[in-house]
């Protein structure tokens, strides 16, 4: 039925991690509500906003890594982790 899709373990893990993040952030929003804060972008952001910025930026980092860097994709994961930490700390 879904033979046309490339459902490999890495693909499934990716979607499971995203679903898990959304679940965790939903529970956090209910249990520990937060007020928006202003960071280096001078816009008000919440945890969910920072997660979205992180996921979007990570997608671009991975695409750039695929096109420009002849190293394994694991390096992009490390760059994305540093990027995520920076977004959640300063944005």
Z-matrix of the N, CA and C atoms (Angstrom, degrees):
N
C 1 1.446
C 2 1.540 1 110.66
N 3 1.325 2 117.28 1 -48.86
C 4 1.460 3 120.24 2 178.33
C 5 1.520 4 111.35 3 -104.81
N 6 1.316 5 116.52 4 30.97
C 7 1.465 6 120.27 5 -178.45
C 8 1.527 7 112.68 6 -66.11
N 9 1.314 8 117.86 7 -22.29
C 10 1.451 9 120.60 8 -178.79
C 11 1.523 10 112.17 9 -74.99
N 12 1.330 11 116.95 10 -13.77
C 13 1.470 12 120.34 11 -179.79
C 14 1.523 13 109.68 12 -97.46
N 15 1.317 14 116.13 13 150.89
C 16 1.465 15 121.89 14 -179.77
C 17 1.527 16 109.27 15 -89.70
N 18 1.320 17 117.33 16 71.71
C 19 1.464 18 121.19 17 -179.12
C 20 1.519 19 109.38 18 -84.40
N 21 1.303 20 115.30 19 82.36
C 22 1.457 21 120.92 20 174.38
C 23 1.531 22 107.73 21 -95.85
N 24 1.327 23 116.37 22 171.24
C 25 1.466 24 119.09 23 178.20
C 26 1.518 25 112.47 24 -61.30
N 27 1.330 26 120.69 25 -41.44
C 28 1.466 27 118.95 26 176.34
C 29 1.533 28 113.25 27 -61.95
N 30 1.332 29 116.70 28 -37.15
C 31 1.463 30 119.75 29 178.44
C 32 1.525 31 110.37 30 -66.43
N 33 1.317 32 116.78 31 -45.51
C 34 1.463 33 120.50 32 178.72
C 35 1.524 34 110.60 33 -63.76
N 36 1.325 35 117.73 34 -40.96
C 37 1.467 36 121.09 35 179.13
C 38 1.525 37 110.27 36 -62.18
N 39 1.328 38 117.07 37 -41.48
C 40 1.460 39 120.98 38 178.36
C 41 1.521 40 110.75 39 -56.66
N 42 1.322 41 117.03 40 -50.96
C 43 1.457 42 120.00 41 -177.71
C 44 1.529 43 111.79 42 -69.20
N 45 1.314 44 117.87 43 -34.61
C 46 1.463 45 120.09 44 176.66
C 47 1.526 46 111.49 45 -66.29
N 48 1.320 47 116.92 46 -38.51
C 49 1.469 48 120.40 47 177.96
C 50 1.528 49 110.23 48 -65.92
N 51 1.326 50 117.68 49 -43.22
C 52 1.467 51 120.41 50 178.11
C 53 1.527 52 109.84 51 -62.33
N 54 1.318 53 117.67 52 -44.69
C 55 1.471 54 120.67 53 178.31
C 56 1.525 55 110.69 54 -62.32
N 57 1.323 56 117.02 55 -41.26
C 58 1.463 57 120.87 56 177.87
C 59 1.522 58 111.78 57 -62.91
N 60 1.337 59 116.83 58 -42.64
C 61 1.464 60 120.56 59 177.59
C 62 1.527 61 111.17 60 -61.07
N 63 1.326 62 116.64 61 -43.79
C 64 1.458 63 119.80 62 179.02
C 65 1.525 64 111.21 63 -63.15
N 66 1.315 65 117.01 64 -39.25
C 67 1.464 66 121.05 65 177.94
C 68 1.525 67 111.06 66 -65.21
N 69 1.323 68 117.23 67 -46.47
C 70 1.462 69 121.46 68 179.59
C 71 1.527 70 110.72 69 -61.94
N 72 1.317 71 117.71 70 -44.06
C 73 1.450 72 120.65 71 -179.01
C 74 1.526 73 111.71 72 -68.47
N 75 1.320 74 117.76 73 -31.35
C 76 1.463 75 120.84 74 175.43
C 77 1.521 76 110.42 75 -67.18
N 78 1.322 77 116.41 76 -45.95
C 79 1.471 78 120.24 77 178.32
C 80 1.526 79 110.20 78 -62.36
N 81 1.334 80 117.44 79 -42.83
C 82 1.464 81 120.59 80 177.55
C 83 1.526 82 111.68 81 -60.83
N 84 1.319 83 117.49 82 -40.18
C 85 1.458 84 121.11 83 -179.41
C 86 1.530 85 111.25 84 -64.45
N 87 1.332 86 116.91 85 -34.13
C 88 1.456 87 120.63 86 179.91
C 89 1.532 88 110.59 87 -78.84
N 90 1.330 89 116.42 88 -45.56
C 91 1.472 90 120.98 89 -175.47
C 92 1.522 91 113.21 90 -77.73
N 93 1.328 92 117.25 91 -40.27
C 94 1.461 93 122.12 92 -176.12
C 95 1.527 94 108.83 93 -128.99
N 96 1.343 95 117.23 94 78.55
C 97 1.466 96 118.47 95 179.42
C 98 1.527 97 110.70 96 -62.40
N 99 1.302 98 115.96 97 147.72
C 100 1.455 99 119.76 98 -179.96
C 101 1.515 100 110.27 99 -127.24
N 102 1.307 101 115.06 100 156.82
C 103 1.456 102 119.78 101 173.36
C 104 1.530 103 106.99 102 -95.52
N 105 1.317 104 116.73 103 143.99
C 106 1.470 105 118.56 104 178.97
C 107 1.528 106 111.05 105 -59.42
N 108 1.318 107 116.17 106 150.37
C 109 1.466 108 120.81 107 178.15
C 110 1.524 109 109.37 108 -127.06
N 111 1.315 110 114.56 109 159.10
C 112 1.463 111 120.90 110 178.11
C 113 1.517 112 108.89 111 -102.77
N 114 1.316 113 115.57 112 132.75
C 115 1.455 114 120.64 113 178.90
C 116 1.517 115 110.89 114 -118.65
N 117 1.315 116 115.70 115 -150.99
C 118 1.461 117 120.69 116 -176.86
C 119 1.531 118 112.97 117 -67.28
N 120 1.313 119 117.37 118 -20.83
C 121 1.472 120 120.02 119 178.00
C 122 1.523 121 112.31 120 -82.26
N 123 1.335 122 117.61 121 -8.17
C 124 1.461 123 124.23 122 -179.57
C 125 1.521 124 112.34 123 59.21
N 126 1.323 125 116.24 124 33.06
C 127 1.457 126 121.61 125 171.13
C 128 1.521 127 106.78 126 -125.65
N 129 1.329 128 116.55 127 153.21
C 130 1.455 129 119.78 128 177.86
C 131 1.522 130 109.29 129 -76.91
N 132 1.330 131 115.76 130 129.56
C 133 1.466 132 120.40 131 178.41
C 134 1.521 133 109.73 132 -131.15
N 135 1.321 134 115.12 133 150.00
C 136 1.461 135 122.52 134 173.57
C 137 1.522 136 107.73 135 -110.51
N 138 1.322 137 116.13 136 178.96
C 139 1.476 138 119.73 137 177.42
C 140 1.523 139 111.06 138 -56.19
N 141 1.327 140 116.00 139 -44.07
C 142 1.462 141 120.33 140 -179.04
C 143 1.522 142 112.66 141 -63.20
N 144 1.322 143 116.19 142 -39.40
C 145 1.463 144 120.05 143 176.64
C 146 1.526 145 110.57 144 -62.39
N 147 1.329 146 115.85 145 -44.56
C 148 1.463 147 119.67 146 -179.71
C 149 1.527 148 111.27 147 -66.78
N 150 1.336 149 117.67 148 -34.05
C 151 1.470 150 120.00 149 174.77
C 152 1.522 151 110.15 150 -63.85
N 153 1.322 152 117.27 151 -44.35
C 154 1.469 153 120.76 152 179.48
C 155 1.524 154 110.75 153 -62.04
N 156 1.346 155 117.22 154 -45.26
C 157 1.461 156 120.98 155 178.56
C 158 1.525 157 110.13 156 -60.28
N 159 1.331 158 116.38 157 -40.95
C 160 1.462 159 121.10 158 179.17
C 161 1.524 160 111.85 159 -64.23
N 162 1.332 161 117.25 160 -46.18
C 163 1.470 162 120.33 161 -179.16
C 164 1.527 163 111.23 162 -65.53
N 165 1.329 164 116.87 163 -41.04
C 166 1.459 165 120.12 164 179.51
C 167 1.526 166 111.02 165 -65.63
N 168 1.331 167 116.64 166 -46.40
C 169 1.462 168 120.48 167 178.59
C 170 1.517 169 111.94 168 -63.57
N 171 1.325 170 116.59 169 -38.25
C 172 1.463 171 120.32 170 179.10
C 173 1.521 172 111.60 171 -64.74
N 174 1.320 173 116.69 172 -35.33
C 175 1.466 174 119.74 173 176.73
C 176 1.527 175 110.32 174 -62.54
N 177 1.330 176 116.48 175 -44.02
C 178 1.467 177 120.00 176 179.18
C 179 1.531 178 111.46 177 -67.61
N 180 1.322 179 117.07 178 -38.50
C 181 1.470 180 120.09 179 177.15
C 182 1.523 181 110.04 180 -60.70
N 183 1.330 182 117.41 181 -44.91
C 184 1.463 183 120.75 182 -179.73
C 185 1.522 184 112.02 183 -66.16
N 186 1.315 185 117.77 184 -39.72
C 187 1.467 186 119.96 185 177.62
C 188 1.523 187 111.25 186 -64.95
N 189 1.320 188 116.25 187 -43.74
C 190 1.469 189 119.70 188 177.67
C 191 1.519 190 110.70 189 -63.18
N 192 1.321 191 117.00 190 -40.45
C 193 1.472 192 121.28 191 179.22
C 194 1.531 193 109.77 192 -61.17
N 195 1.325 194 116.92 193 -44.55
C 196 1.469 195 120.52 194 179.63
C 197 1.521 196 111.90 195 -60.35
N 198 1.339 197 116.04 196 -39.92
C 199 1.455 198 119.50 197 -175.73
C 200 1.515 199 115.29 198 -85.42
N 201 1.333 200 118.01 199 -25.18
C 202 1.462 201 119.68 200 -170.60
C 203 1.525 202 115.81 201 -116.43
N 204 1.308 203 118.06 202 -22.11
C 205 1.465 204 120.67 203 -172.63
C 206 1.533 205 109.38 204 -114.35
N 207 1.336 206 117.66 205 124.48
C 208 1.465 207 119.80 206 -179.75
C 209 1.536 208 112.57 207 -86.35
N 210 1.322 209 117.22 208 34.64
C 211 1.465 210 121.51 209 179.83
C 212 1.533 211 108.78 210 -111.18
N 213 1.338 212 117.33 211 163.37
C 214 1.462 213 119.80 212 178.43
C 215 1.538 214 112.00 213 -59.17
N 216 1.303 215 115.04 214 154.70
C 217 1.469 216 121.31 215 -176.87
C 218 1.534 217 112.76 216 -65.76
N 219 1.327 218 117.59 217 -15.19
C 220 1.469 219 120.29 218 178.48
C 221 1.520 220 111.03 219 -60.91
N 222 1.314 221 117.27 220 -30.65
C 223 1.458 222 120.68 221 177.26
C 224 1.518 223 111.57 222 -63.07
N 225 1.331 224 116.68 223 -38.11
C 226 1.463 225 120.77 224 177.88
C 227 1.520 226 110.41 225 -65.19
N 228 1.326 227 116.63 226 -34.41
C 229 1.464 228 120.21 227 176.96
C 230 1.523 229 110.80 228 -61.79
N 231 1.321 230 116.68 229 -41.33
C 232 1.466 231 120.72 230 178.17
C 233 1.532 232 110.71 231 -64.80
N 234 1.334 233 116.95 232 -42.60
C 235 1.463 234 120.59 233 178.20
C 236 1.527 235 109.99 234 -63.41
N 237 1.318 236 116.93 235 -40.84
C 238 1.467 237 121.07 236 179.03
C 239 1.527 238 111.67 237 -64.68
N 240 1.319 239 117.49 238 -36.82
C 241 1.470 240 120.28 239 178.17
C 242 1.526 241 110.74 240 -64.65
N 243 1.326 242 117.03 241 -41.98
C 244 1.469 243 120.95 242 177.20
C 245 1.532 244 109.68 243 -65.45
N 246 1.316 245 116.72 244 -42.93
C 247 1.462 246 121.62 245 178.24
C 248 1.534 247 110.74 246 -60.45
N 249 1.336 248 117.35 247 -45.09
C 250 1.463 249 121.63 248 179.53
C 251 1.530 250 110.94 249 -61.22
N 252 1.328 251 116.51 250 -43.94
C 253 1.467 252 119.59 251 178.60
C 254 1.528 253 110.67 252 -61.30
N 255 1.329 254 117.28 253 -40.45
C 256 1.467 255 121.25 254 179.33
C 257 1.520 256 111.49 255 -66.09
N 258 1.330 257 116.87 256 -42.30
C 259 1.470 258 120.11 257 -179.91
C 260 1.521 259 109.92 258 -63.47
N 261 1.321 260 117.36 259 -47.38
C 262 1.461 261 119.18 260 -177.54
C 263 1.524 262 112.22 261 -70.50
N 264 1.312 263 117.57 262 -20.50
C 265 1.466 264 120.20 263 179.34
C 266 1.526 265 112.00 264 -87.55
N 267 1.336 266 118.18 265 -43.80
C 268 1.461 267 120.14 266 -169.78
C 269 1.520 268 116.52 267 -114.50
N 270 1.315 269 119.11 268 -10.62
C 271 1.486 270 119.05 269 -178.11
C 272 1.509 271 110.57 270 -93.02
